[in-house]
């Protein structure tokens, strides 16, 4: 019964999202804010505390919020302080923008569009931004992809971000919002004024990546694949037909294409011993292992360790590396940055710079997919 209610809630969210073009994002989700300052940058706002009355907020006016005895203390310039359990700062013009900073800090000040709902939960301000979908997508692209890129690369990132958003709209349904703003969902540091990024989002409006059966794909990407992408089952133990091993000639001269890390030989020997390796008189030269093409396991005769595990244990940039003994050191000589599944960002940037369009870029890294309007997605066809 509970699961059925969640599904109904999810479908209502999808329907409202299509109608209003809005997404509900919890902002500063991992910061545990206890106080905040809201400032109008553009448009007009109305402060609503659900008592039948509202307080106008406009023209650079600030609203100060603070937790006090599990309630929210509110102070505006032109009204008395008051306490409430929740409130909404609602944009009135349709082109409203505000800045926000938390916990008295000036270093975290981000700009947002749309409405802001504030709730009290166990002494923490829960802040939910009801944001235009394409403004949200542009903000994600700015955070995940950065500024100053070719528009075709930005379009590819926008389609990936939008695919992720629609695929995970129900991720926080029980918490009364769709997505959070950190890497648990997608990194979102507010809206952006970057005209090229906003153009990329608008020119791909509604487009997502679909598999052969019209389901949305896992929109994975990484910084640099080192010249060869990974198949998903080598990273997540679950296979998807659109994640094939791709030889990528575009990223091999990029910034994150190669890397090195050195550790003492004694540290490596201790690590191997703790992992179950028995030397049996083997010399340190037996530690050498060349990973020319991606492999799953580092091996010394019958002993093996997953490269993913070594990467995590030594905080390496990727699991695509060779092991080389040099004197009293072990050198990890690596390629790429990230898990290697899906779109290689630095490769995609080079492709865009060479004139490839965003759809060609996506289909280079995702095999056998189509790029279509979200309304053509299987979940929409079956459920709405």
C-alpha positions in Angstrom: 0.0 0.0 0.0 2.8 2.4 0.9 4.7 1.7 -2.3 1.5 2.3 -4.3 1.1 5.7 -2.6 4.7 6.5 -3.5 4.1 5.6 -7.1 1.0 7.7 -7.2 2.9 10.6 -5.7 5.7 10.1 -8.3 3.2 10.2 -11.2 1.6 13.4 -9.8 5.1 14.9 -9.7 5.7 13.9 -13.3 2.4 15.3 -14.4 2.9 18.6 -12.5 6.4 18.8 -13.9 5.2 18.6 -17.5 2.5 21.1 -16.9 4.4 23.7 -14.9 8.0 23.0 -16.1 9.2 23.1 -12.6 11.5 20.8 -10.5 11.8 20.8 -6.7 15.5 20.8 -5.6 16.7 20.8 -2.0 19.5 23.3 -1.9 22.5 23.3 0.6 21.4 19.7 1.3 24.7 18.6 2.9 25.4 21.9 4.8 22.8 21.6 7.7 22.0 25.3 7.7 20.7 26.8 10.9 20.4 30.4 9.6 20.2 32.0 6.2 19.8 35.4 4.4 17.5 35.7 1.4 17.9 38.8 -0.9 15.8 39.7 -3.9 17.9 40.4 -7.0 15.2 40.7 -9.6 11.4 40.8 -9.6 9.1 40.7 -6.6 8.5 38.1 -3.9 5.8 37.4 -1.4 6.5 35.8 2.0 3.7 33.4 2.8 3.4 31.6 6.2 0.0 30.0 5.4 -2.0 32.1 7.8 -4.0 33.9 5.2 -1.7 36.9 5.1 1.5 37.6 3.1 4.4 40.0 3.4 5.7 41.7 0.2 9.5 41.4 -0.4 11.1 43.4 -3.2 13.9 45.6 -4.4 17.1 44.3 -2.8 15.2 43.6 0.4 16.5 40.8 2.7 14.8 38.2 4.7 16.7 36.7 7.6 15.9 33.2 8.8 17.2 31.4 11.8 16.3 28.2 13.7 15.1 28.7 17.3 13.5 26.0 19.4 12.7 23.9 16.4 10.9 26.8 14.7 11.9 29.3 12.1 12.5 32.9 13.3 11.9 35.3 10.5 12.9 39.0 10.2 12.3 41.3 7.2 13.2 45.0 6.9 9.6 46.2 7.0 7.9 43.9 9.5 8.2 42.6 13.0 10.0 39.4 13.7 7.9 36.3 14.0 8.1 32.5 14.4 6.7 29.8 12.1 7.0 26.1 11.3 7.4 26.7 7.5 7.2 29.5 4.9 7.4 30.1 1.2 9.0 33.0 -0.6 7.0 33.0 -3.8 8.1 34.8 -7.0 5.3 37.0 -8.4 6.5 38.2 -11.8 7.6 35.0 -13.5 11.1 36.3 -13.9 12.2 36.4 -10.3 15.7 35.8 -8.9 17.2 35.8 -5.4 20.6 35.3 -3.8 21.1 33.1 -0.8 23.7 32.5 1.8 23.7 30.3 4.9 25.1 30.2 8.5 26.4 33.7 8.4 29.0 32.9 5.8 29.8 35.2 2.8 31.7 32.6 1.0 28.6 30.5 0.1 26.3 32.9 -1.7 24.4 31.5 -4.7 21.7 32.8 -7.0 18.4 31.0 -7.7 15.3 31.5 -9.7 11.7 30.7 -8.8 10.3 30.0 -5.3 11.8 29.0 -2.0 10.1 26.8 0.6 11.6 26.7 4.1 10.8 23.9 6.6 12.1 23.1 10.0 13.4 19.5 10.6 15.3 18.5 13.7 17.0 21.9 14.2 17.9 22.2 10.5 16.5 24.5 7.8 15.3 22.4 4.9 15.4 24.7 1.8 13.6 23.7 -1.3 13.9 25.7 -4.5 11.0 25.3 -6.9 12.9 26.0 -10.1 12.3 26.2 -13.8 13.5 22.9 -15.3 15.7 24.5 -18.0 17.2 27.0 -15.6 18.0 24.0 -13.3 19.6 22.1 -16.3 21.7 25.1 -17.1 22.8 25.3 -13.5 23.8 21.7 -13.4 25.8 22.1 -16.7 27.6 25.1 -15.2 28.5 23.1 -12.1 29.3 19.8 -13.7 30.8 21.0 -17.0 32.2 24.5 -16.3 32.1 27.7 -18.3 33.9 28.6 -21.6 33.1 25.4 -23.5 31.9 24.8 -27.0 28.1 24.9 -27.3 27.9 21.4 -28.7 29.7 20.0 -25.7 27.4 22.0 -23.4 24.4 20.6 -25.3 25.6 17.1 -24.7 25.9 17.8 -21.0 22.5 19.4 -20.9 20.9 16.3 -22.5 22.7 14.1 -20.0 21.6 16.3 -17.0 18.0 16.3 -18.2 18.0 12.5 -18.7 19.3 12.1 -15.1 16.7 14.5 -13.8 13.7 12.8 -15.3 15.0 9.3 -14.5 15.4 10.3 -10.8 12.4 12.6 -10.2 11.2 10.2 -7.5 14.5 9.9 -5.7 13.4 12.1 -2.7 9.6 11.9 -3.1 9.2 10.8 0.5 11.1 14.0 1.5 8.8 16.3 -0.4 11.2 17.3 -3.1 12.6 15.7 -6.3 16.4 16.0 -6.1 19.1 17.4 -3.8 21.8 19.7 -5.0 24.9 17.6 -4.2 26.5 14.6 -5.9 24.0 12.2 -4.4 21.8 13.5 -7.2 23.4 16.2 -9.5 25.6 19.0 -8.4 23.6 22.3 -8.6 25.0 25.6 -7.3 22.1 27.7 -8.5 21.2 29.2 -11.8 23.8 30.7 -14.2 24.0 34.0 -16.2 26.3 32.2 -18.8 24.4 32.9 -22.0 26.0 30.0 -23.9 25.0 27.5 -21.2 21.5 28.8 -21.1 21.3 28.6 -24.9 22.5 25.0 -24.8 19.8 24.1 -22.3 17.0 25.9 -24.2 18.0 24.5 -27.6 17.8 21.0 -26.3 14.6 21.6 -24.3 12.9 18.3 -23.3 15.4 16.1 -25.0 16.7 12.9 -23.2 18.7 9.8 -24.1 16.6 6.6 -24.7 17.7 3.0 -25.0 16.4 0.7 -27.7 13.2 0.0 -25.7 12.5 3.7 -25.1 13.7 3.7 -21.4 16.0 6.4 -20.2 19.7 5.5 -20.0 22.0 5.8 -17.0 23.5 9.2 -17.9 27.0 8.5 -16.7 30.0 10.6 -17.5 33.5 11.2 -16.3 36.4 13.6 -16.8 38.8 11.5 -19.0 38.7 7.8 -20.1 42.4 7.6 -20.9 41.7 6.5 -24.4 39.3 3.7 -23.6 35.9 3.7 -21.9 34.8 1.0 -19.4 31.8 -1.3 -19.7 29.3 -0.8 -16.9 29.6 -4.3 -15.4 33.3 -3.8 -14.8 32.4 -0.8 -12.5 28.9 -1.4 -11.1 28.4 -5.2 -11.6 25.4 -4.5 -13.8 25.5 -4.5 -17.6 23.8 -2.2 -20.0 24.0 -2.7 -23.8 24.6 1.0 -24.5 27.8 1.0 -22.5 30.3 -0.7 -24.8 34.1 -0.4 -24.6 34.9 2.5 -26.9 38.4 3.4 -28.1 38.5 7.1 -27.7 41.2 9.0 -29.7 39.9 12.4 -28.8 40.9 12.6 -25.1 44.4 11.2 -25.2 46.2 14.5 -25.3 43.9 16.3 -22.8 44.8 17.5 -19.3 43.7 14.5 -17.4 44.8 11.9 -19.9 47.8 10.6 -17.9 49.0 10.8 -14.3 51.5 9.3 -11.9 51.7 8.5 -8.2 54.6 7.2 -6.3 54.5 5.3 -2.9 57.3 3.6 -0.9 58.0 0.0 -1.9 57.6 -1.0 1.7 54.1 0.4 1.8 53.1 -1.6 -1.3 54.5 -4.8 0.2 52.6 -4.2 3.4 49.4 -3.6 1.4 49.8 -6.7 -0.6 50.5 -8.8 2.5 47.4 -7.4 4.2 45.4 -8.3 1.1 46.5 -11.9 1.3 49.6 -12.0 -0.9 52.3 -14.4 0.1 55.7 -13.5 -1.4 57.3 -17.0 -1.3 60.7 -15.6 -2.2 59.4 -13.5 -5.1 61.5 -10.4 -5.9 60.0 -6.9 -6.1 60.2 -7.0 -9.9 57.3 -9.4 -9.8 55.1 -6.5 -8.7 55.3 -5.0 -12.2 52.0 -5.1 -14.1 51.2 -3.4 -17.4 47.6 -2.4 -18.1 47.8 -1.5 -21.8 44.0 -2.1 -22.2 41.5 -1.9 -19.4 41.5 -5.0 -17.2 39.6 -5.8 -14.0 42.4 -7.3 -11.8 46.0 -6.7 -10.9 47.7 -10.1 -10.8 50.9 -11.7 -9.5 50.6 -15.4 -10.6 47.5 -16.7 -9.0 47.1 -13.7 -6.6 44.8 -10.9 -7.8 43.2 -7.7 -6.6 40.6 -5.6 -8.3 42.0 -2.4 -9.8 38.9 -0.6 -8.5 39.8 -1.6 -4.9 43.4 -0.4 -5.3 42.2 2.9 -6.7 39.9 3.4 -3.7 42.5 2.4 -1.2 45.2 4.7 -2.6 42.9 7.5 -3.8 44.0 7.2 -7.4 42.5 9.2 -10.3 41.3 6.0 -12.1 41.5 2.3 -12.1 43.3 2.4 -15.5 46.9 2.2 -14.4 50.1 0.1 -14.5 52.3 -0.8 -11.6 56.1 -0.3 -11.9 58.8 -0.9 -9.4 61.5 1.7 -9.5 64.2 1.3 -6.8 62.6 1.7 -3.4 59.4 3.0 -4.9 56.2 1.8 -6.6 55.0 3.9 -9.4 51.3 3.9 -10.4 51.4 5.1 -14.0 47.8 5.9 -14.9 45.5 7.0 -17.6 42.2 9.0 -17.4 40.3 10.5 -14.5 37.1 8.9 -13.2 35.2 5.6 -13.5 35.4 5.5 -17.3 31.8 4.7 -18.0 29.7 6.7 -20.5 30.6 10.1 -21.9 34.3 11.2 -21.6 34.1 15.0 -21.0 37.5 15.9 -22.3 37.0 13.7 -25.3 33.6 15.3 -25.9 35.2 18.8 -25.7 37.7 17.9 -28.4 34.9 16.4 -30.5 32.9 19.6 -30.2 35.9 21.7 -31.0 36.4 19.7 -34.2 32.8 20.3 -35.3 30.9 17.3 -34.1 27.3 18.0 -33.1 26.0 17.1 -29.6 23.9 14.2 -30.9 26.9 12.6 -32.6 29.0 13.1 -29.5 26.5 11.4 -27.3 26.0 8.5 -29.7 29.8 8.0 -29.9 29.9 7.2 -26.2 26.4 5.6 -25.9 25.9 2.8 -28.4 22.5 2.2 -30.1 20.6 5.1 -28.3 18.2 7.7 -29.6 17.8 11.3 -28.5 14.1 12.1 -28.2 11.6 14.3 -26.3 10.9 13.0 -22.8 7.2 12.5 -23.9 8.5 9.6 -26.0 10.0 7.8 -23.0 8.6 4.5 -22.1 7.7 5.5 -18.5 5.6 8.4 -19.9 3.9 6.2 -22.6 3.0 3.6 -20.0 2.1 5.7 -17.0 0.7 9.0 -18.2 
